[in-house]
């Protein structure tokens, strides 16, 4: 088991902060060297949280307890709370789809990505942890990567907003400062700076015009 853990690249199986694994050694004896090796290779090197070290071997249990390691089965209620928290995170981080336009005064917050099948009118606002797609006119205020992510984007069917925020960067625009005004655009961060591009791929695929 230890060899399998060590072979997996660091970060490839990173768990949410409050989750972890339970190690059950059954009746096998554990040496101090093995415990130290597992702490070094799994906990400190790989960043995996071990919720409990279980064993029916008395000598192993004494070593676990002497090292201050938890040696009892995790409480069922605690596990239930962890699973519920995971479900809530997954629900919040999934793609959110809104099948209408947003009017002035309306505000949507989501942990994940969001798709608006309509317009984002003046005075409306979207705050997203992920990327933002506006199928219609983007006139209101958007903030993609609201928690600091810089690998997100804003896509708009018709770009008419004076302000877009991605991650920690703010972009100002108007019809005099960009050739992409009132066109389909893709906005990303490149070299830590917002870049606005006309979405010519969309135009080529549809043969339409956004003017």
Steps between C-alpha positions, in 0.01 A plus 500: 500500500779739591677437170176578313463833682859598434469433124207743459617855412450759773166681471335248265263381769478807727193482722293788638643641823272318744521162324758228530558127526489240776791255520406159643800273557285220650731275704822594327777648713621850414851616579604854584691508173187409301290765674762767436535388138121526448486844657785617280380337174123541530415778745782750458605423143159427342282720719255222591317531831477176700184502711592194708765231543323174589644169615412198715867459585573634851858602424388694192230678699753602764722652231208687341392645835855588603534696175173684568325334204125437507452125547118469517244474221374846391161593645213409263337839551821680407531290183138582413570872541806473277299326226223760520754781474649330193157475334435867569835599346435288192155656460640852529797437271297345215404696190207729577266577207252788501240492221410869501649849496598679821344839570642798689541420869525124451818333626618140475785342695631150431811301592535349153436594136182671380319520167236766437263426210405865464634851562676642804332840506634823657499482880507117507802318643659154494764380746644158409782289636543358149438625146204705373316459169239755390318382187346843438616853579748556780420845637496439875793421730677161508775360719641163394750320723359691796708301750828570326507247215677620187421199275146621424342703221207722410319436173229734370279494193508880487750699704361830633621525859744763628644269765606135525693341786690171468677369808663803662520703179256769384445590135336823382371546144270709282423536131797736456759280672438161338416377152303215661218723625159350416664184368525143625806486724714271711677661798786320674802575717834482322823590676278613787323757281142492358489444124184559292474315169226495242357148492561436130476125547132542590445725198668257262295208631167677473564731208317771690582851610487663842486861388 
